[in-house]
Amino acid sequence: MKNVNINKPNHVAIIMDGNGRWAKLKGKNRLYGHKNGIKAVQKIVEYATKIKIKNLTLYGFSTENWNRPKREIETLMSILINTLRKEINKMIENNVQFKCIGDLSQLPENVIKEVKETVKKTSKNNGLVLTLALNYGFKKELICAIKNLSAKVKKNLISIDKIDEKILNNHLHSGELPSVDLLIRTSGEQRISNFLLWQISYAELFFSEVFWPDFDEIHFERAIKNYSNRERRFGKTSDQVKN
């Protein structure tokens, strides 16, 4: 990409949507779509590493996804475990640091164990920070943060007058993440779905018609190029940004 180093996003977040519909169009079940969706993840992670994106956050499993069929959930968890085991050496080799956000306590024990081991094994890497959102939903995250802050105020550990954006951010599961520069959603859907609502307050949005299993380096490059041509004003006027 010619302009890949011009105004390149520091943090890209992706809502990986369309596995089920992609599979249906091929006469397959949803599980087939999820398995092929992993191939897209591998391509995007490799490309993000290649062009030196610093942060990539993927929406893997939302708090609302528990409403899906039990077999589908079990398969998703199995795919996650197998993928982490398969990709750990590649992550270490490519200097990728793996992180996870969300309420992990509700996940199966074997999933929690695999996630924590992957986080530990890649903790010293300082290249791409790959964050997977598991059992994540911003509304739940915000409620937990408010409860924790309220408890501290009640114990006089913090003054209510001292609570500001920085303190609230530090009490979020996703508090270590920088602001999202570019949010991508695949499959033609144009909604945020309770994903990183705090971090995307000034993000540029890019909606792709492509189903996630078909989303590859070319589509990712197109999204980044689109981003690089946008003017980010953060509430200022164009003249102020240019000056």
ZAMARGU-4260 file (C-alpha; in steps of 0.2 Angstrom, whole numbers, plus 5000, padded with zeros to 4 digits):
<rodrens>
0) 5000/5000/5000 | 5007/5017/4995 | 5000/5027/5009 | 5001/5014/5023 | 5013/5024/5033
5) 5003/5041/5030 | 4991/5044/5045 | 4991/5026/5049 | 4980/5021/5064 | 4988/5016/5080
10) 4973/5006/5086 | 4962/4996/5075 | 4946/4987/5082 | 4936/4975/5072 | 4919/4968/5074
15) 4921/4951/5064 | 4903/4948/5058 | 4895/4937/5045 | 4902/4919/5048 | 4885/4912/5049
20) 4878/4920/5033 | 4894/4916/5024 | 4892/4898/5028 | 4873/4898/5024 | 4877/4905/5006
25) 4888/4890/5004 | 4875/4877/5010 | 4885/4874/5026 | 4881/4876/5044 | 4886/4891/5055
30) 4900/4881/5063 | 4909/4879/5046 | 4908/4898/5045 | 4916/4900/5062 | 4930/4888/5057
35) 4934/4898/5041 | 4933/4914/5051 | 4949/4909/5060 | 4958/4910/5043 | 4953/4928/5041
40) 4959/4932/5059 | 4976/4924/5054 | 4978/4934/5038 | 4973/4951/5047 | 4985/4948/5062
45) 4999/4944/5050 | 4996/4959/5039 | 4994/4971/5054 | 5011/4964/5060 | 5018/4967/5043
50) 5013/4985/5042 | 5017/4989/5060 | 5000/4992/5067 | 5003/4994/5086 | 4986/4989/5093
55) 4973/4977/5085 | 4957/4972/5095 | 4945/4959/5089 | 4927/4956/5096 | 4928/4937/5099
60) 4913/4934/5110 | 4900/4946/5117 | 4890/4946/5133 | 4875/4943/5122 | 4882/4928/5112
65) 4877/4917/5127 | 4860/4917/5119 | 4866/4907/5104 | 4863/4888/5103 | 4874/4878/5116
70) 4882/4868/5103 | 4888/4883/5094 | 4895/4891/5110 | 4904/4875/5114 | 4912/4874/5096
75) 4917/4893/5097 | 4926/4889/5114 | 4934/4874/5106 | 4940/4883/5091 | 4947/4897/5103
80) 4957/4884/5113 | 4964/4875/5097 | 4969/4892/5089 | 4978/4898/5104 | 4988/4882/5105
85) 4992/4882/5087 | 4996/4900/5085 | 5007/4903/5101 | 5023/4899/5093 | 5019/4911/5078
90) 5014/4925/5090 | 5031/4923/5100 | 5041/4922/5083 | 5032/4938/5077 | 5034/4947/5093
95) 5015/4948/5096 | 5008/4952/5113 | 4992/4944/5117 | 4979/4951/5129 | 4961/4948/5133
100) 4947/4959/5140 | 4930/4955/5146 | 4923/4945/5161 | 4933/4929/5159 | 4925/4922/5175
105) 4910/4915/5166 | 4920/4906/5153 | 4924/4887/5154 | 4939/4883/5165 | 4949/4876/5151
110) 4947/4892/5140 | 4952/4903/5155 | 4968/4893/5157 | 4973/4893/5139 | 4970/4912/5138
115) 4980/4916/5154 | 4994/4905/5148 | 4994/4913/5131 | 4994/4930/5139 | 5009/4925/5150
120) 5019/4917/5136 | 5018/4933/5126 | 5019/4946/5139 | 5037/4951/5135 | 5034/4954/5117
125) 5033/4972/5112 | 5027/4972/5094 | 5008/4971/5089 | 4997/4971/5104 | 4983/4959/5099
130) 4968/4960/5111 | 4953/4948/5111 | 4937/4954/5118 | 4929/4938/5126 | 4912/4939/5136
135) 4914/4957/5133 | 4900/4970/5133 | 4903/4989/5137 | 4887/4991/5147 | 4892/4977/5159
140) 4910/4984/5159 | 4903/5001/5164 | 4892/4994/5178 | 4907/4985/5185 | 4917/5001/5185
145) 4904/5011/5193 | 4901/4998/5207 | 4920/4997/5210 | 4921/5016/5211 | 4906/5017/5222
150) 4913/5005/5234 | 4929/5015/5235 | 4920/5031/5238 | 4910/5023/5252 | 4926/5018/5260
155) 4933/5035/5258 | 4947/5028/5247 | 4943/5041/5234 | 4933/5057/5234 | 4918/5058/5222
160) 4924/5076/5217 | 4941/5068/5211 | 4932/5056/5198 | 4936/5061/5181 | 4939/5052/5164
165) 4956/5045/5168 | 4950/5037/5184 | 4934/5030/5176 | 4945/5023/5162 | 4957/5015/5174
170) 4942/5005/5182 | 4937/4998/5165 | 4942/4980/5159 | 4948/4989/5144 | 4957/5003/5153
175) 4974/4999/5146 | 4969/5000/5128 | 4972/5017/5119 | 4958/5026/5110 | 4952/5017/5094
180) 4957/5026/5078 | 4948/5015/5066 | 4933/5003/5069 | 4929/4991/5056 | 4914/4980/5055
185) 4911/4967/5041 | 4896/4959/5033 | 4887/4975/5029 | 4879/4978/5046 | 4881/4996/5052
190) 4880/4996/5071 | 4892/4995/5086 | 4885/4981/5096 | 4890/4987/5113 | 4909/4986/5108
195) 4922/4998/5116 | 4910/5012/5117 | 4922/5022/5128 | 4937/5020/5117 | 4928/5023/5100
200) 4921/5040/5105 | 4932/5048/5091 | 4935/5033/5080 | 4933/5033/5062 | 4920/5020/5056
205) 4922/5009/5041 | 4908/4996/5036 | 4913/4983/5024 | 4900/4973/5014 | 4912/4958/5014
210) 4908/4943/5026 | 4921/4940/5039 | 4928/4924/5031 | 4932/4933/5015 | 4939/4948/5023
215) 4958/4948/5019 | 4973/4959/5017 | 4966/4968/5002 | 4950/4973/5011 | 4960/4978/5027
220) 4972/4988/5016 | 4957/4997/5008 | 4950/5001/5026 | 4966/5008/5031 | 4968/5018/5015
225) 4951/5025/5018 | 4956/5030/5035 | 4972/5039/5030 | 4962/5050/5018 | 4950/5056/5032
230) 4953/5072/5042 | 4952/5069/5060 | 4946/5085/5069 | 4942/5080/5087 | 4930/5094/5089
235) 4941/5107/5080 | 4938/5116/5064 | 4947/5111/5048 | 4958/5127/5049 | 4963/5123/5067
240) 4968/5105/5062 | 4978/5112/5047 | 4987/5125/5058
</rodrens>
